[in-house]
């Protein structure tokens, strides 16, 4: 799964941007525009936005503390959508099991449960 995901992502056209923003998720959501998504919420005042470069940089300009991330692609944004169908097809051939160690989902922010045995969880993880 990891190898297929990486290969499919790298096959996408490069470009886009990701920017770390020192702001709350609610503050960032209020300023999102088409072409920009929240890629990560890393803490109460630590959000990463991702998407089309011009739009991401314009949104980031509205915040005091930002840092552009060095990335090859705008991960966890709409720019990942062209690979989702093929990734979902790859996942159909994988037998999922419940993890033996607990971990926190970077999709939901909650401890994982049976949802990680559903291939669609992993498709959402690429996009969200």
DSSP file (Angstrom, degrees, kcal/mol; ACC not computed):
  #  RESIDUE AA STRUCTURE BP1 BP2  ACC     N-H-->O    O-->H-N    N-H-->O    O-->H-N    TCO  KAPPA ALPHA  PHI   PSI    X-CA   Y-CA   Z-CA
    1    1 A X     >        0   0    0      0, 0.0     4,-2.7     0, 0.0     5,-0.2   0.000 360.0 360.0 360.0 -45.8    0.0    0.0    0.0
    2    2 A X  H  >  +     0   0    0      1,-0.2     4,-2.5     2,-0.2     5,-0.2   0.915 360.0  47.8 -64.9 -42.8    2.7    2.5    0.9
    3    3 A X  H  > S+     0   0    0      2,-0.2     4,-2.5     1,-0.2    -1,-0.2   0.921 114.0  46.7 -65.0 -43.5    4.8    1.8   -2.2
    4    4 A X  H  > S+     0   0    0      2,-0.2     4,-2.6     1,-0.2     5,-0.2   0.921 112.3  50.5 -64.8 -43.1    1.7    2.1   -4.5
    5    5 A X  H  X S+     0   0    0     -4,-2.7     4,-2.4     1,-0.2     5,-0.2   0.941 112.6  46.3 -59.5 -48.0    0.6    5.3   -2.7
    6    6 A X  H  X S+     0   0    0     -4,-2.5     4,-2.5     1,-0.2    -2,-0.2   0.909 113.2  48.6 -62.2 -43.5    4.0    6.9   -3.1
    7    7 A X  H  X S+     0   0    0     -4,-2.5     4,-1.4     1,-0.2    -1,-0.2   0.912 112.5  48.0 -64.9 -42.3    4.4    5.9   -6.7
    8    8 A X  H  X S+     0   0    0     -4,-2.6     4,-0.5     2,-0.2    -2,-0.2   0.896 113.0  48.4 -66.5 -39.5    0.9    7.2   -7.6
    9    9 A X  H >< S+     0   0    0     -4,-2.4     3,-1.2    -5,-0.2    -2,-0.2   0.928 110.9  49.6 -65.2 -44.4    1.6   10.5   -5.8
   10   10 A X  H 3< S+     0   0    0     -4,-2.5    -1,-0.2     1,-0.3    -2,-0.2   0.754 103.4  61.5 -68.4 -23.0    4.9   11.0   -7.5
   11   11 A X  H 3< S+     0   0    0     -4,-1.4    -1,-0.3    -5,-0.2    -2,-0.2   0.646  86.4  96.1 -76.8 -14.6    3.4   10.3  -10.9
   12   12 A X  S << S-     0   0    0     -3,-1.2     2,-0.1    -4,-0.5    68,-0.1  -0.348  95.9 -86.2 -69.3 155.2    1.1   13.3  -10.4
   13   13 A X        -     0   0    0     66,-0.1    -1,-0.1     1,-0.1    -2,-0.1  -0.406  50.2-118.7 -59.6 136.8    2.2   16.6  -12.0
   14   14 A X        +     0   0    0     59,-0.1     2,-0.2    -3,-0.1    59,-0.2  -0.239  66.0  77.1 -70.6 167.2    4.5   18.5   -9.6
   15   15 A X  B     +a   73   0A   0     57,-1.5    59,-0.7     1,-0.1     2,-0.1  -0.682  36.0  98.7 124.0-177.4    3.5   21.8   -8.2
   16   16 A X        -     0   0    0     -2,-0.2     2,-0.3    57,-0.2    36,-0.2  -0.350  59.0-109.3  84.6-175.2    1.2   23.4   -5.8
   17   17 A X  E     -B   51   0B   0     34,-2.3    34,-1.9    -2,-0.1     2,-0.4  -0.987  13.7-152.4-152.2 157.2    2.3   24.5   -2.3
   18   18 A X  E     -B   50   0B   0     51,-0.5    51,-2.8    -2,-0.3     2,-0.4  -0.998  16.2-174.3-132.2 136.7    2.0   23.7    1.3
   19   19 A X  E     -BC  49  68B   0     30,-2.2    30,-2.7    -2,-0.4     2,-0.4  -0.997  21.0-136.6-135.7 130.4    2.3   26.4    4.1
   20   20 A X  E     -BC  48  67B   0     47,-3.1    47,-2.1    -2,-0.4     2,-0.4  -0.720  26.3-163.9 -82.0 133.3    2.4   25.9    7.9
   21   21 A X  E     -BC  47  66B   0     26,-3.8    26,-2.5    -2,-0.4     2,-1.5  -0.976  21.1-139.1-124.7 130.4    0.2   28.6    9.5
   22   22 A X        +     0   0    0     43,-2.6    43,-0.4    -2,-0.4     2,-0.3  -0.688  69.6  95.5 -87.2  86.3    0.3   29.6   13.2
   23   23 A X  S    S-     0   0    0     -2,-1.5    -2,-0.1    40,-0.1     2,-0.1  -0.965  79.0 -84.4-162.4 166.0   -3.5   29.9   13.6
   24   24 A X     >  -     0   0    0     -2,-0.3     4,-2.1    21,-0.2     5,-0.2  -0.405  38.3-115.1 -76.4 158.4   -6.4   27.9   14.8
   25   25 A X  H  > S+     0   0    0     19,-0.3     4,-3.0     1,-0.2     5,-0.2   0.910 117.5  52.9 -58.7 -43.0   -8.2   25.5   12.5
   26   26 A X  H  > S+     0   0    0      1,-0.2     4,-2.0     2,-0.2    -1,-0.2   0.905 108.0  50.3 -61.3 -41.5  -11.4   27.7   12.7
   27   27 A X  H  4 S+     0   0    0      2,-0.2     4,-0.5     1,-0.2    -1,-0.2   0.898 113.9  45.3 -62.8 -40.0   -9.4   30.8   11.7
   28   28 A X  H >X S+     0   0    0     -4,-2.1     3,-1.6     1,-0.2     4,-0.6   0.933 109.7  53.8 -70.0 -45.4   -7.9   29.1    8.8
   29   29 A X  H >< S+     0   0    0     -4,-3.0     3,-1.2     1,-0.3    -2,-0.2   0.894 102.9  58.9 -55.1 -41.0  -11.2   27.5    7.6
   30   30 A X  T 3< S+     0   0    0     -4,-2.0    -1,-0.3     1,-0.2    -2,-0.2   0.714 110.8  42.1 -62.4 -20.1  -12.8   31.0    7.6
   31   31 A X  T <4 S+     0   0    0     -3,-1.6    -1,-0.2    -4,-0.5    -2,-0.2   0.406  83.9 123.7-109.5   1.0  -10.2   32.1    5.1
   32   32 A X    <<  -     0   0    0     -3,-1.2     2,-0.3    -4,-0.6     5,-0.1  -0.307  37.3-172.9 -64.9 147.0  -10.0   29.2    2.7
   33   33 A X    >   -     0   0    0      1,-0.1     3,-1.8    22,-0.0    -2,-0.1  -0.813  41.2 -63.3-128.8 170.6  -10.7   29.7   -0.9
   34   34 A X  T 3  S+     0   0    0     -2,-0.3     3,-0.1     1,-0.3    -1,-0.1  -0.299 123.7  30.0 -54.4 137.9  -11.1   27.4   -3.9
   35   35 A X  T 3  S+     0   0    0      1,-0.2    17,-2.2    16,-0.1     2,-0.4   0.448 102.6  95.2  90.5   0.8   -8.0   25.5   -4.5
   36   36 A X  E <   +D   51   0B   0     -3,-1.8     2,-0.3    15,-0.2    15,-0.2  -0.991  46.2 174.2-129.6 133.2   -6.8   25.5   -0.9
   37   37 A X  E     -D   50   0B   0     13,-3.0    13,-2.5    -2,-0.4     2,-0.6  -0.890  39.5-105.3-128.0 159.0   -7.4   22.7    1.7
   38   38 A X  E     -D   49   0B   0     -2,-0.3    11,-0.3    11,-0.2     3,-0.1  -0.802  34.2-178.6 -81.4 122.3   -6.4   22.1    5.2
   39   39 A X  E     -     0   0B   0      9,-3.0     2,-0.3    -2,-0.6    10,-0.2   0.753  63.1  -0.4 -92.9 -29.6   -3.7   19.4    4.9
   40   40 A X  E     -D   48   0B   0      8,-1.5     8,-2.7    36,-0.0     2,-0.5  -0.986  45.3-151.4-160.1 147.4   -3.0   18.9    8.6
   41   41 A X  E     +D   47   0B   0     -2,-0.3     6,-0.2     6,-0.2     3,-0.1  -0.941  24.5 170.8-118.2 104.2   -4.0   20.2   12.0
   42   42 A X  E     -     0   0B   0      4,-2.6     2,-0.3    -2,-0.5     5,-0.2   0.539  61.9 -21.5 -95.0  -8.6   -0.8   19.6   14.1
   43   43 A X  E >  S-D   46   0B   0      3,-1.1     3,-1.5     1,-0.0    -1,-0.2  -0.965  84.3 -68.8 178.9 177.8   -1.9   21.5   17.2
   44   44 A X  T 3  S+     0   0    0      1,-0.3   -19,-0.3    -2,-0.3     3,-0.0   0.788 135.0  20.0 -58.7 -28.6   -4.3   24.1   18.6
   45   45 A X  T 3  S+     0   0    0    -21,-0.1     2,-0.3     1,-0.1    -1,-0.3  -0.177 108.2  90.5-132.0  40.2   -2.4   26.9   16.7
   46   46 A X  E <   + D   0  43B   0     -3,-1.5    -4,-2.6   -24,-0.2    -3,-1.1  -0.842  45.5 157.3-143.7 100.9   -0.6   24.8   14.0
   47   47 A X  E     -BD  21  41B   0    -26,-2.5   -26,-3.8    -2,-0.3     2,-0.5  -0.932  26.9-148.6-125.9 145.3   -2.3   24.2   10.7
   48   48 A X  E     -BD  20  40B   0     -8,-2.7    -9,-3.0    -2,-0.3    -8,-1.5  -0.967  12.0-160.8-114.8 130.1   -0.9   23.3    7.3
   49   49 A X  E     -BD  19  38B   0    -30,-2.7   -30,-2.2    -2,-0.5     2,-0.3  -0.801  11.8-177.9-106.7 154.0   -2.7   24.4    4.1
   50   50 A X  E     +BD  18  37B   0    -13,-2.5   -13,-3.0    -2,-0.3     2,-0.3  -0.993  25.7  74.1-150.9 149.7   -2.2   22.9    0.7
   51   51 A X  E    S+BD  17  36B   0    -34,-1.9   -34,-2.3    -2,-0.3   -15,-0.2  -0.999  76.8  15.1 150.3-148.5   -3.3   23.3   -2.9
   52   52 A X     >  -     0   0    0    -17,-2.2     4,-3.0    -2,-0.3     5,-0.3  -0.407  69.4-127.7 -64.8 131.5   -2.8   25.5   -5.9
   53   53 A X  H  > S+     0   0    0      1,-0.2     4,-2.8     2,-0.2     5,-0.3   0.885 103.0  45.6 -52.4 -54.1    0.3   27.6   -5.3
   54   54 A X  H  > S+     0   0    0      1,-0.2     4,-1.8     2,-0.2    -1,-0.2   0.909 117.1  45.5 -59.5 -42.7   -1.1   31.1   -6.0
   55   55 A X  H  > S+     0   0    0      2,-0.2     4,-2.3     1,-0.2    -1,-0.2   0.909 113.3  49.3 -68.4 -42.3   -4.2   30.4   -3.9
   56   56 A X  H  X S+     0   0    0     -4,-3.0     4,-2.8     1,-0.2    -2,-0.2   0.938 112.4  47.7 -62.0 -46.6   -2.2   28.9   -1.0
   57   57 A X  H  X S+     0   0    0     -4,-2.8     4,-1.7    -5,-0.3    -1,-0.2   0.854 110.7  52.4 -65.3 -34.0    0.2   31.8   -0.9
   58   58 A X  H  < S+     0   0    0     -4,-1.8     4,-0.4    -5,-0.3    -1,-0.2   0.918 112.0  45.0 -67.3 -43.3   -2.7   34.3   -1.0
   59   59 A X  H >< S+     0   0    0     -4,-2.3     3,-1.7     1,-0.2    -2,-0.2   0.940 112.4  52.0 -64.3 -46.1   -4.4   32.7    1.9
   60   60 A X  H >< S+     0   0    0     -4,-2.8     3,-2.1     1,-0.3    -1,-0.2   0.836  97.5  67.3 -60.1 -33.1   -1.1   32.4    3.8
   61   61 A X  T 3< S+     0   0    0     -4,-1.7    -1,-0.3     1,-0.3    -2,-0.2   0.709  90.1  65.5 -62.4 -18.5   -0.5   36.1    3.3
   62   62 A X  T <  S+     0   0    0     -3,-1.7     2,-0.3    -4,-0.4    -1,-0.3   0.433  93.8  73.3 -83.3   1.6   -3.4   36.9    5.6
   63   63 A X  S <  S-     0   0    0     -3,-2.1     3,-0.1     1,-0.1   -40,-0.1  -0.863  73.4-138.8-117.7 151.2   -1.6   35.4    8.6
   64   64 A X  S    S+     0   0    0     -2,-0.3     2,-0.6     1,-0.2    -1,-0.1   0.926  90.3  41.6 -73.5 -46.2    1.2   36.8   10.6
   65   65 A X  S    S+     0   0    0    -43,-0.4   -43,-2.6     2,-0.0     2,-0.3  -0.907  72.6 143.1-113.8 114.6    3.3   33.6   11.2
   66   66 A X  E     -C   21   0B   0     -2,-0.6     2,-0.3   -45,-0.2   -45,-0.2  -0.950  27.4-163.3-141.3 160.5    3.7   31.2    8.2
   67   67 A X  E     -C   20   0B   0    -47,-2.1   -47,-3.1    -2,-0.3     2,-0.2  -0.908  20.9-132.9-148.4 120.2    6.4   29.0    6.8
   68   68 A X  E     -C   19   0B   0     -2,-0.3     2,-0.3   -49,-0.2   -49,-0.3  -0.530  25.7-135.4 -70.7 134.8    6.3   27.5    3.3
   69   69 A X        -     0   0    0    -51,-2.8     2,-1.0    -2,-0.2   -51,-0.5  -0.698  11.8-122.2 -93.1 143.8    7.1   23.8    3.3
   70   70 A X        +     0   0    0     -2,-0.3     2,-0.3   -53,-0.1   -53,-0.1  -0.762  53.9 147.1 -85.7 105.7    9.6   22.3    0.9
   71   71 A X        -     0   0    0     -2,-1.0   -56,-0.1   -55,-0.1   -53,-0.1  -0.954  53.0-138.0-139.0 156.2    7.5   19.6   -0.9
   72   72 A X  S    S+     0   0    0     -2,-0.3   -57,-1.5     1,-0.1     2,-0.3   0.741  91.2  17.2 -83.3 -24.7    7.3   18.1   -4.3
   73   73 A X  B    S-a   15   0A   0    -59,-0.2     2,-1.5     7,-0.0   -57,-0.2  -0.928  83.5-103.3-143.3 162.2    3.5   18.1   -4.4
   74   74 A X    >   -     0   0    0    -59,-0.7     3,-0.6    -2,-0.3     5,-0.3  -0.661  51.2-160.0 -88.7  81.0    0.6   19.8   -2.6
   75   75 A X  T 3   +     0   0    0     -2,-1.5     3,-0.1     1,-0.2    52,-0.1  -0.204  65.3  22.2 -65.8 154.1   -0.3   16.7   -0.5
   76   76 A X  T 3  S+     0   0    0     50,-0.8     2,-0.3     1,-0.2    -1,-0.2   0.833 104.6 103.3  58.3  37.0   -3.7   16.3    1.1
   77   77 A X  S X  S-     0   0    0     -3,-0.6     3,-2.2    49,-0.2     4,-0.3  -0.798  94.4 -86.6-133.6 177.6   -5.3   18.7   -1.3
   78   78 A X  G >  S+     0   0    0      1,-0.3     3,-1.5    -2,-0.3     4,-0.3   0.711 117.3  77.5 -59.7 -19.7   -7.5   18.4   -4.4
   79   79 A X  G 3  S+     0   0    0     -5,-0.3    -1,-0.3     1,-0.3     3,-0.2   0.631  89.2  57.6 -67.4 -11.1   -4.3   18.0   -6.4
   80   80 A X  G X  S+     0   0    0     -3,-2.2     3,-1.9    -6,-0.2     4,-0.5   0.596  80.2  91.9 -88.4 -14.5   -4.2   14.4   -5.2
   81   81 A X  G X> S+     0   0    0     -3,-1.5     3,-1.2    -4,-0.3     4,-0.5   0.791  71.5  66.4 -58.0 -34.0   -7.6   13.6   -6.6
   82   82 A X  G 34 S+     0   0    0     -4,-0.3     4,-0.3    -3,-0.2    -1,-0.3   0.732 105.9  44.2 -62.1 -18.4   -6.4   12.3  -10.0
   83   83 A X  G <> S+     0   0    0     -3,-1.9     4,-2.3     1,-0.1    -1,-0.2   0.522  89.0  88.8-100.8  -4.7   -4.7    9.3   -8.3
   84   84 A X  H <> S+     0   0    0     -3,-1.2     4,-2.6    -4,-0.5     5,-0.2   0.884  85.1  50.5 -64.9 -41.6   -7.5    8.3   -5.9
   85   85 A X  H  X S+     0   0    0     -4,-0.5     4,-1.8     2,-0.2    -1,-0.2   0.931 113.6  45.2 -63.9 -44.6   -9.4    5.9   -8.2
   86   86 A X  H  > S+     0   0    0     -4,-0.3     4,-2.0     2,-0.2    -1,-0.2   0.890 112.9  51.4 -67.1 -37.8   -6.3    4.0   -9.1
   87   87 A X  H  X S+     0   0    0     -4,-2.3     4,-2.1     1,-0.2    -2,-0.2   0.919 107.7  52.7 -63.5 -42.9   -5.2    3.9   -5.4
   88   88 A X  H  X S+     0   0    0     -4,-2.6     4,-0.9     1,-0.2    -1,-0.2   0.883 107.8  52.2 -59.3 -38.4   -8.7    2.6   -4.4
   89   89 A X  H >< S+     0   0    0     -4,-1.8     3,-0.6     1,-0.2     4,-0.4   0.905 107.8  50.8 -65.2 -41.5   -8.2   -0.2   -7.0
   90   90 A X  H >< S+     0   0    0     -4,-2.0     3,-1.5     1,-0.2    -2,-0.2   0.902 105.9  56.9 -60.5 -41.3   -4.8   -1.2   -5.5
   91   91 A X  H >< S+     0   0    0     -4,-2.1     3,-1.6     1,-0.3    -1,-0.2   0.727  89.9  72.8 -66.1 -22.4   -6.4   -1.3   -2.0
   92   92 A X  T << S+     0   0    0     -4,-0.9    -1,-0.3    -3,-0.6    -2,-0.2   0.742  95.1  53.6 -64.7 -21.5   -9.0   -3.9   -3.2
   93   93 A X  T <  S+     0   0    0     -3,-1.5     2,-0.4    -4,-0.4    -1,-0.3   0.323  91.6  94.2 -94.8   7.2   -6.2   -6.5   -3.3
   94   94 A X    <   -     0   0    0     -3,-1.6     2,-0.7    -4,-0.1    25,-0.1  -0.844  67.0-142.0-105.5 135.7   -5.0   -5.9    0.3
   95   95 A X        -     0   0    0     -2,-0.4     2,-0.3     2,-0.0    -2,-0.1  -0.863  24.7-155.1 -93.4 113.0   -6.2   -7.9    3.3
   96   96 A X        -     0   0    0     -2,-0.7     2,-0.3    21,-0.3    21,-0.1  -0.626  12.3-174.1 -90.3 146.6   -6.6   -5.4    6.2
   97   97 A X        -     0   0    0     -2,-0.3     2,-0.1    19,-0.1     3,-0.1  -0.931  37.0 -89.7-132.2 158.8   -6.4   -6.4    9.8
   98   98 A X        -     0   0    0     -2,-0.3    16,-0.1     1,-0.1     2,-0.0  -0.465  52.1-108.1 -64.4 137.0   -6.9   -4.5   13.0
   99   99 A X        -     0   0    0     14,-0.2    -1,-0.1    -2,-0.1     4,-0.1  -0.379  15.4-143.3 -65.9 146.2   -3.6   -2.9   14.2
  100  100 A X  S    S+     0   0    0     -3,-0.1     2,-0.4     2,-0.1    -1,-0.1   0.689  86.5  55.1 -84.4 -18.5   -2.1   -4.5   17.2
  101  101 A X  S    S-     0   0    0      0, 0.0     2,-0.2     0, 0.0    -2,-0.1  -0.918  89.1-119.3-113.4 141.4   -0.9   -1.1   18.5
  102  102 A X        +     0   0    0     -2,-0.4     2,-0.3     9,-0.0    -2,-0.1  -0.486  38.4 166.6 -75.7 148.5   -3.1    1.8   19.1
  103  103 A X        -     0   0    0     -2,-0.2     9,-2.4     9,-0.1     2,-0.5  -0.972  37.1-103.5-154.4 164.4   -2.5    5.0   17.2
  104  104 A X  B     -E  111   0C   0     -2,-0.3     7,-0.2     7,-0.2     2,-0.2  -0.798  35.8-122.1 -96.7 130.2   -4.3    8.3   16.5
  105  105 A X     >  -     0   0    0      5,-3.0     4,-2.1    -2,-0.5     5,-0.1  -0.492   7.1-152.7 -70.4 132.5   -5.8    8.7   13.0
  106  106 A X  T  4 S+     0   0    0     -2,-0.2   -65,-0.1     2,-0.2    -1,-0.1   0.395  97.4  55.5 -85.0   5.0   -4.6   11.7   11.1
  107  107 A X  T  4 S+     0   0    0      3,-0.2    -1,-0.2   -67,-0.1    -2,-0.0   0.810 126.3  14.4 -93.8 -45.1   -7.9   11.7    9.3
  108  108 A X  T  4 S-     0   0    0      2,-0.2    -2,-0.2     0, 0.0     3,-0.1   0.669  88.7-129.7-106.2 -20.7  -10.2   11.9   12.4
  109  109 A X  S  < S+     0   0    0     -4,-2.1     2,-0.3     1,-0.3    -3,-0.1   0.576  76.3 104.9  77.6   8.8   -7.8   12.9   15.2
  110  110 A X  S    S-     0   0    0     -5,-0.1    -5,-3.0     1,-0.1    -1,-0.3  -0.747  86.4 -78.3-116.4 162.7   -9.2   10.0   17.3
  111  111 A X  B     -E  104   0C   0     -2,-0.3    -7,-0.2    -7,-0.2    -1,-0.1  -0.359  59.9-106.8 -57.7 141.5   -7.9    6.6   18.2
  112  112 A X        +     0   0    0     -9,-2.4     2,-0.2     1,-0.1    -9,-0.1  -0.335  44.9 166.3 -73.6 153.9   -8.3    4.2   15.3
  113  113 A X    >   -     0   0    0     -3,-0.1     3,-1.7   -11,-0.1   -14,-0.2  -0.474  61.0 -40.6-138.1-148.5  -10.8    1.5   15.1
  114  114 A X  G >  S+     0   0    0      1,-0.3     3,-2.2    -2,-0.2     4,-0.2   0.671 115.4  83.7 -63.3 -17.0  -12.3   -0.8   12.5
  115  115 A X  G >  S+     0   0    0      1,-0.3     3,-1.7     2,-0.2     6,-0.4   0.791  79.1  66.2 -59.0 -26.4  -12.4    2.1   10.0
  116  116 A X  G <  S+     0   0    0     -3,-1.7    -1,-0.3     1,-0.3    -2,-0.2   0.567  92.1  62.6 -74.3  -5.2   -8.7    1.4    9.1
  117  117 A X  G <  S+     0   0    0     -3,-2.2     2,-0.6    -4,-0.1   -21,-0.3   0.454  86.9  87.7 -92.1  -2.5   -9.8   -2.0    7.7
  118  118 A X  S X> S-     0   0    0     -3,-1.7     3,-1.7    -4,-0.2     4,-0.9  -0.861  74.5-143.8 -98.6 121.9  -11.9   -0.2    5.1
  119  119 A X  H 3> S+     0   0    0     -2,-0.6     4,-1.5     1,-0.3     3,-0.4   0.826  99.0  64.3 -54.0 -32.2  -10.0    0.7    1.9
  120  120 A X  H 3> S+     0   0    0      1,-0.2     4,-2.5     2,-0.2    -1,-0.3   0.789  92.6  62.8 -65.5 -26.0  -12.0    4.0    1.6
  121  121 A X  H <> S+     0   0    0     -3,-1.7     4,-2.0    -6,-0.4    -1,-0.2   0.938 105.3  46.1 -58.7 -45.4  -10.4    5.2    4.9
  122  122 A X  H  X S+     0   0    0     -4,-0.9     4,-1.4    -3,-0.4    -2,-0.2   0.811 109.9  53.2 -71.7 -30.5   -7.0    5.1    3.2
  123  123 A X  H  X S+     0   0    0     -4,-1.5     4,-1.4     2,-0.2     3,-0.3   0.931 110.4  47.8 -66.3 -45.5   -8.3    6.9    0.1
  124  124 A X  H  X S+     0   0    0     -4,-2.5     4,-3.8     1,-0.2    -2,-0.2   0.881 105.9  59.7 -61.4 -36.9   -9.7    9.6    2.3
  125  125 A X  H  < S+     0   0    0     -4,-2.0    -1,-0.2     1,-0.2    -2,-0.2   0.878 102.5  51.8 -61.0 -38.3   -6.3    9.8    4.1
  126  126 A X  H  < S+     0   0    0     -4,-1.4   -50,-0.8    -3,-0.3    -1,-0.2   0.907 120.0  34.6 -62.8 -41.3   -4.6   10.7    0.9
  127  127 A X  H  <        0   0    0     -4,-1.4    -2,-0.2   -51,-0.2    -1,-0.2   0.873 360.0 360.0 -83.3 -39.5   -7.0   13.5    0.2
  128  128 A X     <        0   0    0     -4,-3.8    -3,-0.2    -5,-0.2    -2,-0.2   0.437 360.0 360.0 -98.9 360.0   -7.7   14.8    3.7
